[in-house]
Amino acid sequence: MKSESLLIRVGLVIYLVLFFTYLLGPLFLMSITAFNSASFPQVTPWEVLSFEWFSVLFNDQRIISGITNSLIVGFFTVILSVTIGLAGALMLTQIWPKIRATFYTIIIAPILIPGVVLGISTLVFWDRVNVMLGFSNDSFLHNGILLTVLGQSTFIASYCMLVFVARLQRYDVGLTEAALDLGATHVQAFRKIQLPFLAPAMGSAAVLAFLASFENYNTTTFTFQKYPTLTIELAQKVRYGINPSIAALAFIIVCLTIFFALLHEVKNRRAQLAIANGAPIGAVSNGFTMPKFFTGNPAAVSLAVFVVAVVATIGISRVYDPEPAKAVLLKEKRAEQALRIEALQNRMREKRLKKLYKGPDIFGSGNSKVPQAPSKIGAGGVFNPSNLDSASPAKPETPQSPGKGTFGNVFDPGNLNNDN
């Protein structure tokens, strides 16, 4: 029994390690590349520890502009999406039950539509509205910020509505009815009873809407016009080549995510400790002391260690100079390059010699022989190189006159001068 329990625990630990490695491994490796001096994001081969890519990132105006546009779009998208999602959730809980399922399907439909279709439809729809209203081509309906907010809100509002619906399922409608019976108006009942109950859901929906807006690309690529967001700028950089400044940006985003996650965990942990001790949650925030903050709260310790590590890293980056290490690395690279060039030249030289002397074992153990001149066979030594050094070529023999055959000497050339 104990062996089975131990085996289950070991298997669970292995599964968790593989699970978090699969999820967080790429982010971890990407963060490491931000501190490598190589001009391309890489972990191996490691060159020199450097913080220069953070400086490159902060001096990249396109990235800074993209972040600014993303923050602006995310802010207005949160306001519009949370408002529409809250209204849709309230309508869904109060609508006639027979058409509730149909209404729910209609509101959820934008989530199922591809972002490319939403982007194109948003651009075409508001362009037609601009023409119908008789506005010029540079009107506010053609503004990239407005179009991006409208395009993203069409599906992000559906996410927000789902968050509010989940929260409203635990709401006691009798509280609103009691407030109305006591003389409160519908606005007062909503503002003083229902809205405080929905406050945690509003926070969750706002965070979800902002993250969905910040990372959106498919819809934004058709609506940004003259105001590209961060995802658009990153996509353009990847198309033309990237450098580790992108990894530096990823590292900063990961650090911010970890910081807010630990901060949220610290707050929840303090609330749980307050409830366990029988004290109201609000009393904890009023009586803050450093020992109580860390006592029994591992998340607070982790947050403190994380903040110290970030501050130490920033301090090291201010005083650390990677140039001497870069100079040594450059000298090593040049020496290695010289060796490679020399090896390549040797191989080329060997290839040329092999083409010139075609024979077995030319560069082997030394048993090869130098090619000899061709022997005097076949052509009688006519191709012998020694024949080139002879004093004068042999004179051909003068052809003899034909002898006295059947016709005597009638063909003798001397007969031409005969007077007879």
C-alpha positions as CSV (number, residue, x, y, z in Angstrom):
1,M,0.0,0.0,0.0
2,K,2.8,2.4,0.9
3,S,4.7,1.5,-2.3
4,E,1.6,2.3,-4.4
5,S,1.2,5.6,-2.6
6,L,4.9,6.5,-3.1
7,L,4.6,5.5,-6.8
8,I,1.5,7.8,-7.2
9,R,3.4,10.7,-5.6
10,V,6.4,10.2,-7.7
11,G,4.3,10.0,-10.8
12,L,2.4,13.2,-9.8
13,V,5.7,15.0,-9.2
14,I,7.0,13.9,-12.7
15,Y,3.7,15.0,-14.3
16,L,3.8,18.4,-12.6
17,V,7.4,19.0,-13.7
18,L,6.7,18.0,-17.3
19,F,3.5,20.1,-17.2
20,F,5.1,23.3,-16.0
21,T,8.2,22.7,-18.2
22,Y,5.8,22.5,-21.2
23,L,4.1,25.7,-20.2
24,L,6.9,27.8,-18.8
25,G,10.0,26.4,-20.5
26,P,9.7,28.6,-23.7
27,L,9.3,31.7,-21.6
28,F,12.2,30.8,-19.4
29,L,14.5,30.2,-22.4
30,M,13.3,33.4,-24.0
31,S,14.1,35.3,-20.9
32,I,17.6,33.9,-20.8
33,T,18.3,35.1,-24.3
34,A,17.8,38.7,-23.2
35,F,21.1,38.5,-21.3
36,N,23.2,37.0,-24.1
37,S,25.3,39.5,-26.1
38,A,24.6,37.5,-29.4
39,S,22.9,39.5,-32.1
40,F,20.2,36.8,-32.5
41,P,18.1,35.4,-29.6
42,Q,19.9,32.2,-28.6
43,V,20.8,30.4,-25.4
44,T,23.7,28.4,-26.9
45,P,26.4,29.1,-27.7
46,W,26.6,31.5,-24.8
47,E,28.7,34.5,-25.5
48,V,28.9,37.3,-22.9
49,L,26.5,38.4,-20.1
50,S,25.1,41.7,-21.2
51,F,22.2,44.1,-20.5
52,E,22.6,46.1,-23.7
53,W,19.4,44.7,-25.2
54,F,17.3,46.4,-22.6
55,S,18.8,49.7,-23.6
56,V,18.1,48.9,-27.3
57,L,14.5,48.1,-26.3
58,F,14.0,51.4,-24.5
59,N,15.5,53.3,-27.4
60,D,13.3,51.6,-30.0
61,Q,10.7,54.2,-30.8
62,R,8.5,51.8,-32.8
63,I,8.3,49.5,-29.8
64,I,7.6,52.3,-27.4
65,S,4.9,53.7,-29.7
66,G,3.4,50.2,-30.1
67,I,3.2,49.8,-26.3
68,T,1.6,53.2,-25.9
69,N,-1.0,52.4,-28.5
70,S,-1.7,49.0,-26.9
71,L,-2.2,50.6,-23.5
72,I,-4.6,53.2,-25.0
73,V,-6.6,50.6,-26.9
74,G,-6.6,48.3,-23.9
75,F,-7.9,51.0,-21.6
76,F,-10.9,51.9,-23.8
77,T,-11.5,48.3,-24.7
78,V,-11.8,47.4,-21.0
79,I,-14.3,50.2,-20.4
80,L,-16.5,49.3,-23.4
81,S,-16.2,45.5,-23.0
82,V,-17.0,45.5,-19.3
83,T,-19.9,47.8,-19.8
84,I,-21.4,45.7,-22.6
85,G,-20.7,42.4,-20.8
86,L,-22.3,43.6,-17.6
87,A,-25.4,44.8,-19.4
88,G,-25.6,41.5,-21.3
89,A,-25.3,39.5,-18.1
90,L,-28.0,41.4,-16.3
91,M,-30.3,41.1,-19.4
92,L,-29.6,37.4,-19.6
93,T,-30.6,36.9,-15.9
94,Q,-33.8,38.9,-16.2
95,I,-35.0,38.0,-19.7
96,W,-37.9,35.7,-20.5
97,P,-36.7,32.2,-19.8
98,K,-38.0,30.8,-23.2
99,I,-35.7,33.1,-25.2
100,R,-32.8,33.0,-22.8
101,A,-31.0,30.3,-24.6
102,T,-31.3,32.1,-27.9
103,F,-30.1,35.3,-26.4
104,Y,-27.2,33.5,-24.9
105,T,-26.2,32.0,-28.2
106,I,-26.3,35.3,-30.0
107,I,-24.0,37.0,-27.4
108,I,-21.6,34.1,-27.4
109,A,-21.4,33.9,-31.2
110,P,-18.5,36.5,-31.6
111,I,-16.2,34.2,-29.6
112,L,-16.7,31.5,-32.3
113,I,-16.0,33.8,-35.2
114,P,-12.4,34.0,-36.4
115,G,-10.6,37.3,-35.6
116,V,-9.8,37.9,-39.2
117,V,-13.5,37.9,-40.1
118,L,-14.3,40.3,-37.2
119,G,-11.5,42.7,-38.3
120,I,-12.6,42.8,-41.9
121,S,-16.3,43.2,-41.0
122,T,-15.5,46.0,-38.5
123,L,-13.5,47.9,-41.2
124,V,-16.2,47.4,-43.9
125,F,-19.2,48.2,-41.6
126,W,-17.8,51.5,-40.1
127,D,-16.6,52.5,-43.5
128,R,-20.2,52.2,-44.9
129,V,-21.5,54.1,-41.9
130,N,-18.9,56.8,-42.6
131,V,-20.2,57.0,-46.2
132,M,-23.8,57.0,-45.2
133,L,-23.2,59.9,-42.8
134,G,-21.4,61.9,-45.5
135,F,-18.1,62.2,-43.5
136,S,-14.7,62.6,-45.1
137,N,-12.1,59.9,-45.4
138,D,-10.2,61.3,-42.5
139,S,-13.1,61.4,-40.1
140,F,-13.0,59.9,-36.6
141,L,-14.7,56.7,-37.9
142,H,-11.5,56.0,-39.8
143,N,-9.3,56.5,-36.8
144,G,-7.2,53.4,-36.1
145,I,-7.6,53.6,-32.3
146,L,-11.4,53.8,-32.5
147,L,-11.7,51.0,-35.1
148,T,-9.4,48.7,-33.0
149,V,-11.4,49.3,-29.9
150,L,-14.7,48.6,-31.6
151,G,-13.3,45.5,-33.4
152,Q,-11.8,44.0,-30.2
153,S,-14.9,44.8,-28.0
154,T,-17.1,42.7,-30.3
155,F,-15.7,39.5,-28.9
156,I,-14.0,40.6,-25.6
157,A,-17.4,41.7,-24.3
158,S,-18.6,38.1,-24.6
159,Y,-15.8,37.0,-22.3
160,C,-16.7,39.6,-19.8
161,M,-20.4,38.6,-20.0
162,L,-19.4,35.0,-19.1
163,V,-17.5,36.2,-16.0
164,F,-20.5,38.2,-14.9
165,V,-23.0,35.4,-15.6
166,A,-20.9,33.1,-13.4
167,R,-21.0,35.6,-10.6
168,L,-24.7,36.3,-10.9
169,Q,-25.6,32.7,-10.5
170,R,-24.6,33.0,-6.8
171,Y,-26.5,36.2,-6.3
172,D,-29.6,36.2,-4.2
173,V,-32.4,38.1,-6.0
174,G,-34.2,38.4,-2.8
175,L,-31.7,41.1,-1.7
176,T,-32.8,43.4,-4.5
177,E,-36.4,42.7,-3.9
178,A,-36.0,43.5,-0.2
179,A,-34.4,46.8,-1.1
180,L,-37.2,47.7,-3.4
181,D,-39.8,46.8,-0.8
182,L,-38.0,49.1,1.6
183,G,-38.4,52.0,-0.8
184,A,-35.2,52.0,-2.7
185,T,-35.2,52.7,-6.4
186,H,-33.9,50.2,-9.0
187,V,-30.8,52.4,-9.4
188,Q,-30.2,52.6,-5.7
189,A,-30.6,48.8,-5.3
190,F,-28.2,48.2,-8.1
191,R,-25.6,50.7,-6.9
192,K,-25.7,49.7,-3.2
193,I,-26.4,46.0,-3.3
194,Q,-25.8,44.4,-6.7
195,L,-22.8,46.4,-7.9
196,P,-20.7,45.7,-4.7
197,F,-21.5,42.0,-5.1
198,L,-20.3,42.2,-8.7
199,A,-17.1,44.1,-7.9
200,P,-14.8,41.1,-7.8
201,A,-16.2,39.9,-11.2
202,M,-15.7,43.4,-12.6
203,G,-12.0,43.3,-11.6
204,S,-11.6,39.8,-13.2
205,A,-13.4,40.9,-16.3
206,A,-11.3,44.0,-16.6
207,V,-8.0,42.1,-16.3
208,L,-9.3,39.5,-18.8
209,A,-10.4,42.2,-21.3
210,F,-7.1,44.1,-21.0
211,L,-5.0,41.0,-21.6
212,A,-7.1,39.8,-24.5
213,S,-6.8,43.3,-26.1
214,F,-3.1,43.6,-25.4
215,E,-2.2,40.3,-27.2
216,N,-4.8,40.5,-30.0
217,Y,-3.4,40.4,-33.5
218,N,-5.9,38.9,-35.9
219,T,-8.5,41.6,-35.5
220,T,-6.1,44.5,-35.0
221,T,-4.2,43.8,-38.2
222,F,-7.2,45.1,-40.2
223,T,-8.2,48.1,-38.1
224,F,-5.0,49.7,-36.7
225,Q,-4.6,52.2,-39.7
226,K,-1.8,54.6,-38.6
227,Y,-1.7,53.4,-35.0
228,P,0.0,50.0,-34.8
229,T,-0.1,48.2,-31.5
230,L,2.7,46.2,-29.9
231,T,1.7,42.9,-31.6
232,I,1.7,44.5,-35.0
233,E,5.1,46.0,-34.4
234,L,6.5,42.7,-33.2
235,A,5.0,40.9,-36.2
236,Q,6.7,43.4,-38.6
237,K,10.0,43.0,-36.8
238,V,9.9,39.2,-37.0
239,R,9.2,39.5,-40.8
240,Y,12.4,41.6,-41.3
241,G,14.6,40.0,-38.7
242,I,14.6,40.3,-34.9
243,N,17.2,40.8,-32.2
244,P,17.2,40.0,-28.4
245,S,15.5,43.2,-27.6
246,I,12.3,41.3,-28.2
247,A,13.5,38.8,-25.5
248,A,14.1,41.7,-23.2
249,L,10.5,42.8,-23.7
250,A,9.3,39.3,-23.0
251,F,11.4,39.2,-19.8
252,I,9.9,42.4,-18.6
253,I,6.3,41.2,-19.3
254,V,7.0,37.9,-17.5
255,C,8.4,39.8,-14.5
256,L,5.4,42.1,-14.3
257,T,3.1,39.1,-14.5
258,I,4.9,37.3,-11.7
259,F,4.8,40.4,-9.6
260,F,1.1,41.0,-9.9
261,A,0.4,37.3,-9.4
262,L,2.4,37.2,-6.2
263,L,0.8,40.4,-5.0
264,H,-2.7,38.9,-5.6
265,E,-1.7,35.7,-3.8
266,V,-0.4,37.7,-0.9
267,K,-3.7,39.6,-0.6
268,N,-5.8,36.4,-0.8
269,R,-3.5,34.7,1.8
270,R,-3.9,37.6,4.2
271,A,-7.7,37.4,3.8
272,Q,-7.7,33.7,4.4
273,L,-5.6,34.1,7.6
274,A,-8.0,36.9,8.8
275,I,-11.0,34.6,8.2
276,A,-9.3,31.7,10.0
277,N,-8.5,33.9,13.0
278,G,-12.1,35.2,13.2
279,A,-11.3,38.8,12.2
280,P,-12.9,40.7,9.4
281,I,-10.9,41.0,6.2
282,G,-10.7,44.8,6.4
283,A,-9.1,44.7,9.8
284,V,-5.9,43.2,8.3
285,S,-5.2,46.1,5.9
286,N,-5.5,48.6,8.8
287,G,-3.1,46.9,11.1
288,F,-0.1,46.2,8.8
289,T,3.2,45.4,10.4
290,M,6.3,43.8,8.8
291,P,6.4,40.6,10.9
292,K,2.7,39.9,10.5
293,F,3.1,40.4,6.8
294,F,5.6,37.6,6.4
295,T,4.3,35.3,9.2
296,G,2.6,32.2,7.7
297,N,2.5,33.8,4.2
298,P,4.9,32.1,1.7
299,A,3.6,34.3,-1.1
300,A,4.8,37.4,0.8
301,V,8.3,35.9,1.2
302,S,8.4,35.0,-2.4
303,L,7.3,38.5,-3.4
304,A,10.0,40.0,-1.2
305,V,12.7,37.8,-2.7
306,F,11.5,38.6,-6.2
307,V,11.6,42.3,-5.6
308,V,15.1,42.1,-4.1
309,A,16.3,40.1,-7.1
310,V,14.8,42.6,-9.5
311,V,16.4,45.5,-7.7
312,A,19.8,43.7,-7.5
313,T,19.6,43.0,-11.2
314,I,19.0,46.6,-12.0
315,G,21.9,47.7,-9.7
316,I,24.3,45.2,-11.4
317,S,23.3,46.4,-14.8
318,R,24.3,49.9,-13.8
319,V,27.9,49.0,-12.9
320,Y,28.6,46.0,-15.1
321,D,30.7,46.6,-18.2
322,P,30.7,43.7,-20.7
323,E,33.2,45.3,-23.1
324,P,36.4,43.6,-21.8
325,A,34.7,40.2,-22.1
326,K,33.5,41.1,-25.6
327,A,37.0,42.0,-26.6
328,V,38.3,38.7,-25.4
329,L,35.5,36.9,-27.2
330,L,36.2,38.8,-30.4
331,K,39.8,37.8,-30.3
332,E,38.9,34.2,-29.8
333,K,36.5,34.4,-32.7
334,R,39.1,35.9,-35.0
335,A,41.6,33.2,-34.1
336,E,39.1,30.5,-34.7
337,Q,38.1,32.1,-38.0
338,A,41.8,32.3,-39.1
339,L,42.2,28.6,-38.4
340,R,39.1,27.8,-40.4
341,I,40.3,29.8,-43.3
342,E,43.7,28.1,-43.2
343,A,42.1,24.7,-43.1
344,L,39.9,25.6,-46.1
345,Q,42.9,26.8,-48.0
346,N,44.7,23.6,-47.3
347,R,41.8,21.6,-48.6
348,M,41.6,23.7,-51.7
349,R,45.3,23.2,-52.3
350,E,45.0,19.5,-51.9
351,K,42.1,19.4,-54.4
352,R,44.2,21.3,-57.0
353,L,47.1,19.0,-56.5
354,K,44.9,15.9,-56.8
355,K,43.6,17.2,-60.1
356,L,47.2,17.9,-61.4
357,Y,48.6,14.5,-60.3
358,K,46.0,11.8,-60.8
359,G,47.4,8.7,-59.3
360,P,47.0,6.5,-56.3
361,D,48.4,7.6,-52.9
362,I,49.8,11.0,-54.0
363,F,49.7,12.3,-50.4
364,G,49.9,9.0,-48.7
365,S,52.8,7.2,-47.0
366,G,55.4,8.4,-49.4
367,N,55.5,5.3,-51.6
368,S,54.0,7.1,-54.6
369,K,56.3,7.6,-57.6
370,V,56.7,10.7,-59.7
371,P,55.1,10.1,-63.1
372,Q,57.7,9.0,-65.7
373,A,58.0,10.1,-69.3
374,P,56.3,7.8,-71.8
375,S,58.4,5.1,-73.2
376,K,59.3,4.6,-76.8
377,I,56.6,2.3,-77.8
378,G,53.9,2.5,-80.4
379,A,55.0,5.8,-82.0
380,G,58.6,5.0,-81.9
381,G,59.5,7.7,-79.3
382,V,58.1,10.6,-81.3
383,F,56.5,12.0,-78.1
384,N,59.8,11.6,-76.1
385,P,60.6,15.0,-74.5
386,S,64.3,14.5,-75.3
387,N,63.6,14.8,-79.0
388,L,62.8,18.5,-78.4
389,D,66.5,19.2,-77.5
390,S,68.0,17.8,-80.8
391,A,70.1,20.2,-82.7
392,S,68.3,20.0,-86.0
393,P,65.5,17.9,-87.4
394,A,66.5,15.1,-89.7
395,K,66.4,16.2,-93.4
396,P,64.1,14.2,-95.6
397,E,65.7,12.3,-98.4
398,T,65.4,13.7,-101.9
399,P,63.1,11.6,-103.9
400,Q,64.9,9.6,-106.6
401,S,63.9,9.7,-110.2
402,P,62.1,6.7,-111.4
403,G,64.2,4.0,-112.8
404,K,64.3,2.6,-116.4
405,G,61.2,0.6,-116.5
406,T,59.0,-0.5,-119.4
407,F,59.0,3.0,-120.9
408,G,62.7,3.6,-120.5
409,N,63.7,7.0,-119.4
410,V,60.9,8.8,-121.1
411,F,59.8,10.5,-117.9
412,D,63.3,11.6,-116.9
413,P,63.3,15.3,-116.2
414,G,66.6,15.7,-118.0
415,N,64.9,14.9,-121.2
416,L,63.0,18.2,-121.2
417,N,66.2,20.1,-121.9
418,N,67.2,17.8,-124.8
419,D,67.4,19.7,-128.1
420,N,66.4,16.6,-129.9
